[in-house]
Amino acid sequence: MTEIANVSWLAVVVGTVLSFLIGWAWYSPKLFGKKWAEGSGVSLDSANKMPVFAMISQFVALFFLALVIGITATNNALFTAIFAILAIATFIASTGGFIKKSTYAIVVDFIYILVVGISMIIVQGIFLGERLTRCQLGWQKDDCALSITFCSADRTLVAGDILLSRKIRAGSISLDHNFQS
């Protein structure tokens, strides 16, 4: 239990709620919802017809992921967090493949997990009182790169870079943002 002794529970809760809200927007008809629903073989119903079990399960899973991110943040284990996020995203993608989702729906699900994982890492950094100096996620036709750095006044606390090389057929997109105070 010593791993969770210094976890910022407020950051875990904020990361969970933020990620749930990101999912709400992500899968809405205004973003990716319509084409994702077609590719997943589901219909987007009104709010009063939402699948309660799926919504509760999603919230609980996001809480567990936020807790894992919190534990890794307090133990200076960014790569563990990144690999946990990649493992979950890959399981989601493989499940989508087994149930014959479209490539579009699988990619939407995969990237959603990456986005919420990165959001949780950023929330942890903010609640640990550190300054996020660099957050970069980019993928192109052949490569995917993730780089995150949190710094205090005198040293780099958490930094990590990961590069995955393989053919990614989802197209090209790149995000790059530098945070400076």
C-alpha positions, 0 to 999 in steps of 0.5 A: 500500500505504500505505492498509493501513500502519496497519490493525489486523490483530487488529481485522480478524481479530476482526471476521471471526471475530465476523461469522462467528459472528454469521452462524452464530447469525443463520441458525440455526433458533433465529433466522431460519434456518428461514423463511430456508431456506424462502424461499431454497429450501434445507434446513438440514442437520446440521453435517457436511452444511454446504456447505464451499465456501459456508462458506469463501467466506463467511469470505473475504468477511467477511475482505475486508469487515473489511479494507475497514472497517479501511482506512476506519477508519485513514483516517477514512472512515466514509462510505466504510465505510457505503457499501461495506456498503450496496453489498454488502447491496444486491448480496446483495438483488438477487441474492436477487431474481434467484434468486427468494428470498422477501422475508423471505429477502432482508431477512434477508440484507440486514440480516445484512450491515448487522449484521456491517458495524456490528460490524466498525466497532465492533471497529475503534473498540475496537481503535483504542483509542477509546471508542464513545459512540454507535451507533444503527441504526434503521429504521421503515416509511419511513426507515432511519437509521444513526449511529455516533460514536467519540470520544477524550478530546479530539475526535471521531475518526469520526462519521457519520450516514446517512438513507435514505428509501424505503418499507421493507416489512419491518416496523418495528424500532429499535435504539438503544444509547449506550455511555459509560465 
